[in-house]
Each structure stands twice: as C-alpha cells, then as structure tokens.
Amino acid sequence: MTSPTRIPFPVVDEVSRHCLQEEEPETVHIEVHLPGPLDEPRFRKAFTEALHRHPRILMREAQGPWYRRRYEWELTGEPDTEAITFTPADPRALQEARTRSLTEAPPLSMSPPIRLEAVDFARAAGSRAAGAARVGDGGPPCSSEAESLGEAPRTAGLRNAPPPAPTPSTTQGTVLVLTINHTALDGPACLRILATAAELYSGSDNSPTAPPTRTPRAPQEAPGIPTSWSPPARVAQGTPEPSPGNGVLVTELPLPHRPKGSPYTANDQLMVTTALTIAHWNREHGIRPRRPLRITMPVDDRPRDTTMPIGNGTRLVEVPFLPTELHVTDMPALLRRTAERTRALKSLPRPQLGHGATLLTAPWAPVAVRAALTRTLRRAAAPWTSTTLLSNIGRIPYPLDFGAEAGRAHAVWFSAPARMPRGLTVTTASTAGRLHLALRWSRALLSHGDGAHLRDLFEHYLHTTVVTP
C-alpha cells in the first residue's frame, strides 16, 4: 500500500499550530444565504466532488514523535468524515450553527478540516435571519433595524445618521454555515471550493469575475508612515462576559459611494472607517489617544480560478494611524494618505508573517522546542500586536449560483478569529450590491451590547467617508 503524500506545514500553519488555545478556537466562519432550497443528496455529491477537484483540502495532521523537526499534512485522497450536515428545521438552528462555528473547530486529525451545516433559512431563523445577529450566547437573532439586548444607546450625533438600510428577508431558502480550522486554510480558499461545488451542483458557470485592473507599481515608500517601535493602542474594554470564547455580529449596509477617478479604493474607506470607529469607542471609554492605531490588513495575491492554491495564502501588513490623524478636519486628505500607505505596504515584498516567523519555523530544533519558544515570544510581543484586524474580502468574485431552485447567493459573511490581545476583528465582503459586515470579538474584552454599539459607530463613520471630490 502506497504511503500518503506528506507536505511540511507552511509558516502560517505552523505558527498557528504552536499557539492553539481551547478557549478561543482559531476558526473562520463563513455564512452564505441562498433564496431557495437545496436538494440534499445532489448537494452532498457536488460538494464531495469539489473536495476531490481541490485535493489539497483533503488533508489531516500527520502523527509523529515529539522530536520530529516539522509538522506535516498528510493528503488523504478521500474524506475521513462527512463534512456536511443538514440541520433539522428549528427556530434556533441557524443561531446554534453560528455558535458552533465560533466555538468548535474541525479537528486537524480528520480530513477535511472544515465543516458545512446547511440550515433551512425560513424555519431556522424566521423572517429576520438575514439581518444582524447576536451570536455566542444562544440568544435570539435580531435584525439590523432592531436593538440588541444590552445595546449601548446611540449618541446624539449618531441619531442624525441615516438609519440602517432594511435587510433582505425571505420565507424560504437555505443558509450554508461553513467552519474552517484556520490552522489549515483561510476563507478565500474555502470559498473557492464552494464555488466549484455550486458549478457541479447547478451546471452553471461559476467562474470568477475578472479582478479590477490597476496599474502595477514598483515597491515604494509612502511618506509619513509612523514607525512600529512603540506599542499600538488597544481597543478599550467594554463589558466583558464571564464565559470564554468569541461573539460575532453580522449586518448588511449600503456600499459606500466612491466618486469615479478617486485616488482611494473602497478598501481605504473601510480602513479609515475602522480606525475612526475604534478611536471613537476608546474616547467614549476614557482612553486618551496617545498611541497610534495599527490595523492588520491581509493581502491575497492568489488567482481566484480553479488553479488557486488551497491553504493559508494571505500575507499580513499593518497600516498605522497617528492619534492626530483621527481628529478629522479633511476627510479627502485622510483617504488619500491612507491610500498611499496601503499601496506602499502592499507593494513591498515580505514573508507572510514577517522574517521572525520564518526563522522560528525553520527546522533547527524539534517542533516541541520551537512551539514552546514561539508561545513565549508571542506572549512577550503581545503589547506590540496590532490594534485590530480588518479583512476586506471585497466583491465576492463568484456567482455562487446553485441553479433555478436554490438560486444565487444574495449575502455572504466572513468572520475571522478575535483572540486577545486584539480582541476585535472586522471582516467585510460585498454581494449583490450590498456590504456585509461581521464584527467578531473576544468575550474577555466585549459583550453583545458592545458589539451592537460598535456596529452603529462603524455605520456612522462609513457614511462620513462618502465625500465629493
């Protein structure tokens, strides 16, 4: 019998494996809303075939002695376990599926390290399921037009902002809740597999749309990028919850308008919105703005077609904001300055997690030794961890068309892990002309009411980035 193919853990996978915590699992949560029902046997067949079309996902962590020099993935060729569950209709089914996505990581010892739950949209969540939702405590979902229990009241300034746009609701349909073990792969890679499954299920073309054409730029230095030697600002503590883990809130907003020919992108608008939201939150909680905000931004250069490498393929850059920059008197200037920084940072060649991580993952000692060293260094470097992470998936590149009955996805949400010391991550994507926002937080830092207030602040500041030239 031929031994399974083994692949050494890449840098991102190994660092994540070293630092796993049971209290805050490293999961990526993806939620795809379809207007109609799926045929269970047909969908299972299509999804299983999609896994075979992308065999890199059919992997598990290989066993080995403590003195081994590397962790390795073992390619299995076939799933070890059934990845799909069709959840029986229940008023709390969608809520509970979301909670499991945050609290239960698919095991690395089983192939594939993902889980997909298909939930009856109408009966599981009622007519408000597509709106903003409180997740993690098993409480009822709420629409973006309703107030969450425990939500901080809006400030007078925010009351003058436009009310949240109505979110689409439907009386029938399906929600696909995907849970990814982030040690093995990331959200865009899993979405690629789902797009293949949609094409196999429906027979419709689910090829990605062409990415926006932008002029290639040589590596450059943006003027005025603050140094990273001083520890950044932290998100101020709200009302922590006694139970460990993450909470998440998802909502739908209008896409921010950007005048044609603007020198900044929608990503720059979201970056500025995130910085202003946190600065406002911190001021409300008595934190004087002395330290710069640093926002981690994943950059993904992979193709989105069937040749897309499956795994953790993003590299991370940090975009800084000085406290004085966030007292905004000239929004167009702040957007232009942010655009210059993000372009410069994205153009610089850099390992995925930096040169230090590359050194730590070199096989100079057994993995057990390097794991202990990595955890120690991570704790020591915690004060220099960025303030938050903004992951902007951008426009979903695939139609995610599941045929005449199930239809095309009209909403797709992602949420990224929110471990301390960051304690808060912001993830955005756009589908069907709408912005889908997920705020995810550590319960050691924030509560559901805090998350709802941050949502309101984000909506307000997103509106302020809509400027005329």
Secondary structure, DSSP 8 states (H G I E B T S, - for coil): -----EEE--HHHHHHHHT--SSS--EEEEEEEESS---HHHHHHHHHHHHHHSGGGSEEE----TT-S--EEEE-SS-SS--EEEE---TTHHHHHHHHHHH----TTSSSSEEEEEEEHHHHHGGGTTS-EEESS------TTS--TT-----HHHHTS---------SS-EEEEEEEETTT--HHHHHHHHHHHHHHHH-S------------------TT---SSS-----------SS-SEEEEEEEEE-----TT-SS-HHHHHHHHHHHHHHHHHHHTT----S-EEEEEEE-----STT---S---EEEEEEE-GGGGS-S-HHHHHHHHHHHHHHHHHS---TT-HHHHHHTSSSS-HHHHHHHHHHHHHHTGGGS-SEEEEEEEE--S--B-HHHH-B-SEEEEE----TTT-EEEEEEEETTEEEEEEEEETTT--HHHHHHHHHHHHHHHHHT----
